[in-house]
Amino acid sequence: MRERMYPLSKAKVRQSWNKYNLYNLARINAPNYRTINFFQQKWKAKSALRAYHAEHVREGQWEDMFVRRPRAVVPMDPQKMAQNDGSNESAGRGSGLQKSETPGKKPLHTPYMQMTFAPLERRLDIAIFRAMFASSARQARQFCVHGHVKVNGKTMIYPGYLLNPGDMFQVEPDKVLFATGQPKERRSRLSRIDDDASELEGLEGAEYEEGKPPEGEQAEEEEDQRDPREIMKSLVAQSKQILSSSDTLPAKRKQDLRFFQKSVKRALSSRNKSSSTILSDSLEAQFLELKALLDRRRDQPRGPSQQSPRISDPNYVPPNQRLQAEASDSKPSQTSAAPSSSSSDRRTSDSDDEDPTESDLHDLRSALDIVHNNPVDLDKPYATPWAPRDYMSAFAFIPRYLEVNQNICSAVYLRHPVARPGLSEVPTPFMESVSSAAFGWYLRRR
């Protein structure tokens, strides 16, 4: 698959964040047109550009979308238009009195030919890739087909849907995090399966190889100590092994085993959801409580005498020492000299750590925010805590015709891409001469 999509022998650039694609992108050179005729120039340019611009779209479908008149605009200064109504230019027009506005400065060239594949930018899958919601155009297409994309609030399963100005599309945040985040290591993904398999092998070895079944009391104690979820997982693994190993099993028995697997998986998922909600609620409450304490501590006014009470007031007793003293007074004093010395050392150490500095509070607050906003969750299909995937910075740009909100994984298609003086809004890694040759190919003037 890699050799077909990202061949290293012949540099073909795709709409992807793959590391091999980045390597091929760095190997692009200016084409040599000295040894080939005009027809070959157009064919090579068309081949290179079609490999990048929506290579998953059929050629006939793209030819129907091709437009002979690319869109372009001429920027005009609104301040100058407000000050000048055009009477001076109209008075001198045709009489030789009209002069260039800025003599010595040449106007920028408008790259019209870079707009050859502008109609493809209206496709929903290409817009998702341009908005950085997917790591490749093919993955964006997969998101559409699987029903993870909405256009104007309605699920859109057609990746070839042509967006109109003002359309809003959004992708499920979990899918965006999966597409743009670090992939989970294969070892961590298969760790649970390996643990279940090793546990099952250990049970089989203890029961069948030695030929001595475990005693009843020991088996009951082991079953009491084991987690019910682990027992259910081991049962599922055992049923899978029975289904794969036995060919003479009746169809009814196989159906019962498959039904048992589905019911266990459903029960495990429901247990995971309930436990995760309880855990998240408790963590949320703890986080909010710590955050309120930090806010209260930060907003508490401090005078010069309150900043260092131990220095200014020799009789100052920290609150923790006062609480410990009250607790010791309420209890009968039956302690020796060694415990009293250890308690005094503990009090002094607590008093030393009682008043954190502003930098400590700031570091603690930032750490709590990071842990709360980016927690570790082993059930996610991507590595947690979330981090951007490798080789992403070279492709991290958003075109001008899109307005993207990464917080809610949503974007608005503002307008169709246009060409401006010195700028083309269609991202492409190729030169204008290559785009011009490809445009000539699709004009059918060969």
C-alpha positions in Angstrom: 0.0 0.0 0.0 2.8 2.4 0.8 4.6 1.7 -2.4 1.5 2.4 -4.4 0.5 5.6 -2.5 3.9 7.0 -1.7 6.4 5.6 -4.1 10.0 6.5 -3.4 11.3 5.7 -6.9 9.1 8.3 -8.5 8.2 11.3 -6.3 4.5 11.6 -6.3 3.0 14.0 -3.8 -0.4 13.2 -2.2 -2.8 15.1 0.0 -1.5 13.4 3.2 0.6 14.1 6.3 2.5 10.9 5.8 6.3 11.0 6.4 7.0 9.4 3.0 4.8 12.1 1.4 6.9 14.8 3.1 10.0 13.2 1.8 8.6 13.2 -1.7 7.5 16.8 -1.3 11.1 17.7 -0.6 12.3 16.0 -3.8 10.1 17.9 -6.2 12.2 19.7 -8.8 11.4 21.9 -11.7 10.5 19.9 -14.8 13.0 19.6 -17.6 11.1 20.5 -20.8 14.1 20.6 -23.1 14.0 17.0 -24.3 10.2 16.4 -24.6 7.6 17.8 -26.9 4.6 19.9 -25.9 2.3 17.0 -25.7 4.5 15.2 -23.3 4.9 18.3 -21.2 1.2 18.6 -20.8 0.7 14.9 -20.0 3.5 14.9 -17.4 2.1 18.0 -15.7 -1.4 16.6 -15.7 -0.2 13.3 -14.2 1.8 15.1 -11.4 -1.1 17.5 -10.5 -3.8 14.8 -10.6 -1.7 12.6 -8.2 -2.0 15.5 -5.7 -5.3 17.1 -6.3 -8.0 14.5 -5.3 -6.4 11.4 -6.8 -9.3 9.3 -5.5 -11.7 11.2 -7.8 -12.3 9.5 -11.2 -10.8 11.3 -14.2 -14.2 11.6 -15.9 -15.8 13.0 -12.9 -13.1 15.7 -12.6 -13.3 16.5 -16.3 -17.0 17.3 -15.8 -16.0 19.7 -13.0 -13.3 21.5 -14.9 -13.9 25.2 -15.5 -12.3 27.1 -18.4 -12.5 30.5 -16.7 -10.8 30.5 -13.3 -12.0 32.9 -10.7 -9.9 36.0 -9.9 -10.3 39.3 -8.2 -8.6 42.7 -8.4 -8.1 44.2 -4.9 -9.0 47.9 -4.6 -8.1 50.3 -1.8 -11.3 51.5 -0.2 -9.7 54.6 1.2 -8.5 55.7 -2.2 -11.9 54.9 -3.7 -13.5 57.1 -1.1 -11.2 60.0 -1.8 -11.2 59.8 -5.6 -14.4 59.4 -7.7 -12.4 58.6 -10.9 -12.9 62.0 -12.6 -9.2 62.6 -13.1 -8.7 59.3 -14.8 -11.7 59.8 -17.0 -10.6 63.3 -18.0 -7.2 62.2 -19.2 -8.2 58.9 -20.7 -7.2 58.7 -24.4 -5.3 62.0 -24.4 -2.1 60.7 -22.9 -2.5 62.4 -19.6 -3.1 59.3 -17.6 0.0 58.2 -15.6 0.8 55.2 -13.6 0.1 55.5 -9.9 3.4 54.2 -8.6 6.1 54.7 -11.3 8.9 52.2 -10.9 6.8 49.6 -9.1 5.5 46.8 -11.2 2.2 45.3 -10.4 2.2 41.8 -9.0 1.4 38.9 -11.4 -1.9 37.1 -10.8 -1.3 33.3 -11.0 -4.5 32.4 -12.9 -3.1 29.0 -13.9 -2.8 27.9 -10.3 -6.6 27.9 -10.1 -6.8 24.9 -12.5 -8.1 22.6 -9.7 -10.1 25.1 -7.8 -13.4 23.3 -8.4 -12.1 20.4 -6.4 -11.7 22.6 -3.3 -15.5 22.7 -3.0 -15.7 18.9 -2.3 -16.6 18.1 1.3 -13.7 15.6 1.8 -11.1 18.1 0.4 -12.5 20.9 2.7 -12.2 18.6 5.7 -8.6 17.9 4.9 -7.9 21.6 4.3 -9.4 22.5 7.7 -7.0 20.0 9.4 -9.7 17.7 10.6 -8.1 14.7 8.9 -4.6 13.6 8.1 -5.4 12.8 4.5 -8.1 13.3 1.9 -8.8 9.6 1.9 -9.3 9.7 5.7 -11.7 12.6 5.3 -13.6 10.6 2.7 -13.8 7.7 5.2 -15.2 10.1 7.9 -17.9 11.2 5.5 -18.9 7.6 4.5 -19.0 6.4 8.1 -21.4 9.3 9.1 -19.0 11.3 11.3 -19.5 14.6 9.3 -22.4 17.0 9.4 -23.2 19.9 7.0 -25.5 22.6 8.3 -26.5 20.3 11.2 -27.4 17.3 9.1 -25.3 14.1 8.6 -23.7 14.1 5.2 -22.4 10.7 4.0 -21.4 11.9 0.5 -17.8 13.0 0.3 -18.4 14.5 -3.2 -20.9 17.0 -1.8 -20.1 20.5 -3.3 -20.1 23.2 -0.6 -21.7 26.5 -1.2 -20.6 29.8 0.4 -21.9 29.9 3.9 -22.1 26.2 4.5 -20.9 25.0 7.9 -19.4 21.5 8.3 -18.3 19.8 11.4 -16.6 16.5 12.3 -16.9 14.5 15.6 -14.1 15.7 18.0 -13.0 12.1 18.8 -12.4 11.4 15.1 -10.4 14.7 14.8 -8.3 13.8 17.8 -7.7 10.4 16.4 -6.7 11.7 12.9 -4.4 14.5 14.2 -3.0 12.9 17.3 -0.2 10.5 18.1 -1.2 6.9 17.3 -1.4 4.5 20.1 1.4 2.0 20.3 0.6 -1.5 19.1 2.0 -2.9 22.4 -0.4 -0.9 24.4 -3.3 -1.8 22.1 -2.7 -5.5 22.4 -1.6 -5.6 26.1 -5.0 -6.5 27.3 -5.4 -9.3 24.8 -1.9 -10.6 25.6 -2.8 -10.6 29.3 -6.0 -12.5 28.7 -4.3 -15.0 26.5 -1.4 -15.6 29.0 -3.9 -15.9 31.8 -5.9 -18.4 29.8 -2.8 -20.4 29.0 -1.8 -20.4 32.7 -5.2 -21.8 33.7 -5.1 -24.5 31.0 -1.6 -25.5 31.9 -2.5 -25.8 35.6 -5.7 -27.7 35.0 -4.9 -29.9 32.0 -1.2 -30.4 31.7 -0.6 -31.4 35.4 -3.9 -33.3 35.5 -4.7 -32.0 39.0 -7.6 -29.6 39.2 -7.3 -26.9 41.8 -8.8 -27.5 45.2 -12.3 -26.2 45.8 -11.4 -23.8 48.6 -8.4 -22.3 46.6 -10.5 -22.0 43.5 -13.2 -20.1 45.4 -10.6 -17.8 47.0 -9.1 -17.1 43.6 -12.4 -16.4 42.0 -13.3 -14.0 44.9 -10.0 -12.1 44.5 -10.3 -11.7 40.7 -12.1 -8.8 39.2 -15.5 -9.8 37.6 -14.5 -7.9 34.4 -11.3 -10.0 34.1 -13.4 -13.2 34.6 -15.7 -12.1 31.8 -12.8 -11.3 29.5 -11.3 -14.7 30.1 -14.6 -16.3 29.3 -14.8 -14.4 26.0 -11.2 -15.4 25.1 -12.0 -19.0 25.9 -15.2 -18.9 23.7 -13.2 -17.4 20.9 -10.6 -20.2 21.2 -13.4 -22.8 21.1 -14.9 -21.3 18.0 -11.6 -21.1 16.2 -10.3 -24.6 17.2 -13.4 -26.8 16.9 -14.7 -27.4 13.3 -17.2 -30.1 14.4 -19.1 -27.8 16.7 -22.9 -27.7 16.0 -24.2 -24.5 14.4 -26.6 -23.9 17.4 -23.7 -24.1 19.8 -21.6 -21.7 17.8 -24.6 -19.3 17.7 -25.0 -19.5 21.5 -21.3 -18.8 21.9 -21.4 -15.7 19.6 -24.5 -14.5 21.5 -22.6 -15.0 24.8 -19.7 -12.9 23.4 -22.0 -10.0 22.4 -23.7 -10.0 25.7 -20.5 -9.9 27.7 -19.1 -7.1 25.5 -22.3 -5.2 26.0 -22.0 -5.7 29.8 -18.4 -4.6 29.8 -19.1 -1.5 27.8 -21.9 -0.5 30.2 -19.7 -1.1 33.2 -17.0 1.0 31.6 -19.4 3.8 30.9 -20.8 3.8 34.4 -17.4 3.6 36.1 -16.0 6.3 33.8 -18.8 8.7 34.6 -18.5 8.1 38.3 -14.7 8.6 38.1 -15.1 11.7 35.9 -17.6 13.2 38.2 -15.4 12.7 41.3 -12.3 14.0 39.4 -14.4 17.0 38.2 -15.5 17.8 41.7 -11.9 17.5 43.0 -10.6 19.7 40.2 -13.2 22.4 40.8 -12.5 22.3 44.6 -8.8 22.7 44.1 -9.3 25.4 41.5 -11.6 27.3 43.9 -9.0 27.1 46.7 -6.3 28.3 44.3 -8.5 31.2 43.2 -9.3 32.1 46.8 -5.6 31.9 47.7 -4.6 34.0 44.8 -7.3 36.7 45.3 -6.6 36.9 49.0 -5.1 40.4 49.8 -1.7 40.2 51.4 0.0 43.1 53.2 3.7 43.4 53.9 3.2 42.0 57.3 1.0 39.1 56.0 3.5 38.0 53.4 6.1 36.8 56.0 4.3 36.3 59.3 6.9 34.1 60.8 9.6 36.9 60.4 7.4 39.8 61.5 5.7 38.0 64.4 7.8 35.7 66.5 4.7 34.4 68.3 3.0 33.3 65.1 1.8 29.7 65.1 0.7 28.1 61.8 -2.8 26.8 61.6 -1.7 23.2 61.2 0.3 23.4 64.4 -2.7 25.0 66.2 -4.9 22.1 65.1 -2.3 19.5 66.2 -1.9 21.2 69.6 -5.6 21.3 70.2 -5.9 17.6 69.2 -3.0 16.7 71.6 -4.6 18.7 74.4 -7.9 16.8 74.0 -6.1 13.4 74.2 -4.4 12.0 77.2 -0.7 12.7 77.2 0.9 9.3 77.1 3.8 9.9 74.7 7.5 9.5 75.1 10.3 11.8 74.3 11.0 10.3 70.9 7.5 10.7 69.5 7.3 14.3 70.8 10.5 15.1 69.0 9.3 13.5 65.8 6.0 15.4 66.0 7.8 18.7 66.5 10.0 17.9 63.5 6.9 17.2 61.5 5.3 20.4 62.6 8.3 22.4 61.6 8.4 20.7 58.2 4.7 21.4 57.7 5.2 25.0 58.7 8.0 25.3 56.2 5.8 24.0 53.4 2.7 25.8 54.5 2.9 29.0 52.5 3.6 28.3 48.8 4.9 31.1 46.6 3.0 32.6 43.7 5.1 30.7 41.2 4.3 27.4 43.0 0.6 28.3 42.8 0.9 29.2 39.1 2.7 25.9 38.4 0.1 23.9 40.3 -2.7 25.6 38.6 -1.2 25.0 35.1 -0.6 21.3 35.9 -4.2 20.9 37.1 -5.5 22.5 33.9 -3.3 20.2 31.8 -4.4 17.1 33.6 -8.1 18.2 33.5 -8.1 19.2 29.9 -5.9 16.4 28.5 -6.3 13.4 30.7 -4.9 9.9 30.3 -7.6 7.5 28.9 -6.6 4.1 27.8 -9.9 3.5 26.2 -9.3 6.1 23.5 -8.1 4.9 20.1 -5.2 7.4 20.1 -2.4 8.0 22.5 -3.2 9.9 25.7 -2.4 12.5 26.9 -3.1 13.9 23.4 -0.2 15.3 21.4 0.0 16.3 17.7 1.3 13.6 15.4 4.7 13.7 13.9 5.5 15.6 10.7 2.4 17.7 11.1 3.9 21.1 11.1 4.9 21.0 7.4 1.2 20.7 6.5 -0.3 22.9 9.2 -2.0 25.7 7.2 -5.6 26.7 6.6 -6.7 28.4 3.3 -8.3 31.8 3.3 -11.6 30.7 2.1 -12.2 28.6 5.3 -13.0 29.9 8.8 -12.1 27.1 11.2 -12.9 26.7 14.9 -10.7 24.0 16.3 -12.4 24.0 19.7 -15.6 22.6 18.3 -14.1 20.9 15.2 -16.3 23.0 12.9 -15.6 25.2 9.9 -17.4 27.5 7.5 -16.9 27.6 3.8 -16.8 31.4 3.3 -16.5 31.6 -0.5 -15.0 30.0 -3.5 -11.2 30.3 -3.8 -9.9 33.0 -6.1 -6.6 34.3 -7.5 -5.2 37.6 -6.4 -2.1 39.5 -7.5 0.8 37.5 -6.3 -1.4 34.9 -4.6 -3.5 31.9 -5.4 -5.9 30.5 -2.7 -5.6 26.9 -4.0 -2.8 25.2 -2.1 -0.5 23.3 -4.4 3.2 22.3 -4.2 3.8 22.8 -8.0 5.0 25.8 -10.0 2.7 27.9 -12.2 4.4 26.5 -15.3 3.3 23.0 -14.4 -0.2 24.1 -13.7 -0.3 26.0 -17.0 0.6 22.9 -18.9 -2.0 20.8 -17.0 -4.6 23.5 -17.8 -3.7 23.3 -21.5 -4.2 19.5 -21.3 -7.7 19.8 -20.1 -8.5 22.5 -22.6 -8.3 19.7 -25.3 -6.1 21.9 -27.5 -3.4 19.3 -28.1 
